[in-house]
Amino acid sequence: MKIKILIIALFALVSCKEKKKETVVESEEITPVQKFYVGTYTGEDSKGIYRYALHADGSLEQIGLSSVSNNPSFLIKSSDGNYLIAVNELDEDGTGYVESFKVEGDKLQSLSKSISGGAHPCHIVVTKGGHILVSNYTGGNVGLLKLDATGKLSDLLFLEEHTGNEKIEGQDVSHAHSAQFYGDGKDILVADLGTNELWFSTLDTESNKLVSAKPQKLLMEKGAGPRHTVFHPNQKWLYVVNELNATITRVAKNKNGFFGKKESISTLPEGYNEDNFCADIHISSDGKFVYASNRGHNSIGIFSVNQKTGELSSVGNESTRGDWPRNFSLSPNGDFLLVANQNTNNIVSFKRNSETGLLTFVAEIEAPKPVCILF
């Protein structure tokens, strides 16, 4: 009888340990809180850069003001995550500014500020080596700076001036809107909404200059207005969101290594004929879905990617539940998509279905003039 009781006790102990193991595994699978910064247009209720949190269930929480800054409309982090760099979208005697911060928990400590080289800088990127490209919208040019190991900015090192090509009504001068590094990290492309072209160059790290590639430019469809770009993970296809004609154009390299336009697809549902201006574009990490924001229709266009050809097919449009969606971002794990609605002062989170690409509304939170989301 004692032996029987001992066996039962041992079985219960083993069973208890197994349950504990299962509980630990389940807790490890829960997505942790993912924090992000919000860049804003200041004035009225906004004072600068804010810190928010995305919880595992998709709910949102405001942590607070990270740093006072003037029109920090676009944000980027250094490759080591220790520093944050923001544009100050201003026109002060023909220039705006770039500002660097040290990340200290949920706060940001301002470290340095340099001129951007042109008015109303609206986009910024940085390499692992610290080279920075800032796109100056009204200035119509692209400035080159460098971030040192302590997070401080150099003075303006080089300025790539753009001259107009195609005269679009209301956009008859250069408006550099975004830039990105690709390839080995030294190749550069710039989307210029005003000249209606993609501009190509290479970074010379020794002279700290941008050297024009050949061919230097790729003209987009008449009246398109390229704004932002994103590469497919395979690096063979580039997707360009066009602000003025509300389309996405696929661009691909030919056998000679030159970029060429392919097909374009509307970001809007069939039958919608009101004014609309595209803003931002992102692709899922697996390369299966592309998303683009529509200001006017106030939606996120959802597109599936043909993995053999790179062509896009419309999956649908999801309302952003706010007015004038600017920048949006996929969460680091790809489970959620967050949208900044500028005119209604709110950020909205959607659960993303990785199989269908579709978005399901989860939560929203107030935010003062939000225009950029950075995890």
PyMOL commands that set and color helices and strands:
alter all, ss='L'
color gray80, all
select helices_A, chain A and resi 2-29
alter helices_A, ss='H'
color red, helices_A
select strands_A, chain A and resi 34-40+48-54+60-68+75-77+83-92+95-104+107-115+121-126+131-136+141-146+158-161+176-182+187-192+197-204+209-219+226-231+237-242+247-253+259-266+277-283+289-295+299-305+312-319+325-330+336-341+346-352+359-366+370-374
alter strands_A, ss='S'
color yellow, strands_A
deselect
rebuild
show_as cartoon
